[in-house]
Amino acid sequence: MFVRKFRGSRAAIFTARVLPVLAGALILASFAARPVAAQEGDVRINVGIAAAKPGDPIDMPLTLSGGENVQVGSILLHVGIPKKLLTYTDTERGLAVELADGEMKVTTGDDKDDSSQMLLEVSATGKNCIKPGILGYLKFNVSADAQKGVIDLKLNDSSATACPSGDMKLAKGDNGQLTIFALDETIPVVGCFFFTH
């Protein structure tokens, strides 16, 4: 009985000493792995990801991110979508644009380089600086003929004006992806761990 108690104490002492060191090393490694440009506040405008079934309406988020001091006065981007699979219906402002007392506009047109694509020109401006967050949502109807798979929403180009100086610069970003599930499949629901426990 004394031996068990001794072993349990050693394990507790070992755990109390080693775990903080391992956690510190993990945190240090995550900061060291970040690219230098991202730490300096590069502006990123991303088209989000979503899942739907044929015939469903879907909202695709547009987000602004970068370093903690990133602020923009306006953004302009061009997104290519497949005409046969998605029909653009509307736009809704996100919280980042609302807080900047701003507005979003979308104009549609044919992609001159690819006749199967529709080109959306998305602009957002604010009376105040736009800070990182959700810029807005692009609303689509998925074609009833869409097959199971992934639809890419191609971010052709994006730019932003600095706030308050107004200098225009290119922004980096990522394409969006819409995963299409079959009509008889269940779309997985992803929840936040902290809200589900």
N, C-alpha and C positions, 0 to 999 in steps of 0.2 A: 504494500500500500504506500509506503514512503517513497519507493522508487517511482511509482506512477506520478505521484505529486511532483517529484523532482523533475521528471521528464516533461510534464505539462508546463512547469515554470520555465524550463529552458526553451521550450517551443514558443512560449509567450514572449520571452526576452528576445529570442532570435527574430520573431515576427515584428516586434516593436522597433527593432533596430534596422532591419533590412528593408521592410516595406517603405518607410519614408525615403530611403536612399534610392530605391528603385523608382518610386513615383517622381522624385526630383530629377532623376536621369531621363525619364520619359518626357517630362515637361520640357527639359532643356533640349532634348533631341527634336521635339516638335517645333520649337522656335528656331533651331538651327537649320531645319529642313526647309523653311520657307524661303522662296526666292527673294532676293534683295529688292527687286522692282516692286513686288507686291507690298513690301513693308513701307516703301516710300510713297504709296498712295496712288497706284495706277487706277484709272477709272475702268470699271468693267460693267458692261450692259449685257445681261444674259436673258435668253429666251428659256423658259422653264421646261419642266417635264410634267406629263399628265397621262392618264389612262382612260379609255372609253371603249364603248362597243359601237358597232355600226348603227347609225341613226341617232346617236346621242348628241346633245349639245355639250360643249366643253369650253372651259376657260383656261387659257395659257398665260401664266404670269410672266411679266417682264420685270427684272430686278436690276437695281443699281448697287454696286458694291465697290470696295476699295479700302484704303486705309481709313483710320478713324477720323482724319481731317478732310476726307473727300466731300466736296460739295460742288454741284454743277448749277449753272443758270438755265441750261436747256440741253436736250438730247435730240439726236436725229438718227434713225436707223432704218434699214431696209431688210425686210424678212421675206424670203421666198417660200411659198406654200404650194403643194400640189393641187391644182384646180379640181381634178376629178375626185379627190378624197376629202377635201375640206372646203367649206363655204364660209367666208367671213361674214359675221352678222353685226358685231358691235364692239365697242371698247368701253371699259370701265376704269376710271381713275383708281390708282392705288393710294395707300396712306402717305407714301413719300411725296407724291404730287399734291395730294390734298393739303398736307401740312405746309407746303410751300405756296399755298393759295394759287395753284397752277391749273393747267388744263392739258389734255392729251387730244391729239388729232391723228386720224388715220386716213390716208388716201390709198385707193387700190388702183392697180393697173396691171397690164400684162408685162411679164418679164421679157425683155427684148432678146436676151441670150438663150432663153429656154421657153418654148411655147407651151410646155406642159405646166409651167409655174405661173402663179399670180404673185405679184410683188406688192407688199404692203409697205408704205412709207409711214413710219410712226414718229411723231414729234411730241415732245413734252416741254413746256416752259412753265416757269414759276415766277410769281411776283417777288418771292423770296428764294433763297438758295434751296435747291433740292438736295436732300441728304440721302445716304444709303437706305435702301428698303425696297418695297414693292412699288414700282412705278405705275403699274396698271395691269389689266387683264385684256387679252385679245380673245374675243368670243367667236367660236366656230360651231358649225353643225358638221358632224362626221357623216360622210356619205353612207347610205344603206348598203352600198356595194363594197365598202371597205373590207379588205381581207385581214385576217389575223396577222400581226407583224408590227413593225415600227415605222412611223412616218416622221421624217426629219423636217423640221422647220428651220431653214437655212438662214443664218444671220449673215447677210451679204456684206454689210459694212455698218459701222456705227461711229458716231462722233459726239462730243459734248463740249459745251462752252464752260470755261472755268467761272466760278462765282467768287468774288464779285468782279473780277477783271474782264471777263468776256472773251478771253482768248480761246479760239477753237482748237481742239486737238482730237486725234483719233482715239477711240476707246476700244479696248479689247472686249471679247465676249465669247459666248458659247452658243452653239445651235440648240434649238429645242427639240424635244422628242415626245411624240405621242404614241403610246403603246396601245394597239388595238387588240382587244380580246374577242374571242368568239361569243356569239349570242348566248350559248349555253354555259359559258364559264363565269365564275365569280371573280370580280376584280378585287385583288388583295387590298385591304385597308391598312394603312400604315399609321400608327399612332405614336404619340410621344410617351416614352417610358415614364416620365415623371407624372404625367396626367393619368396614366393607366394603372398606377400602383398606389 
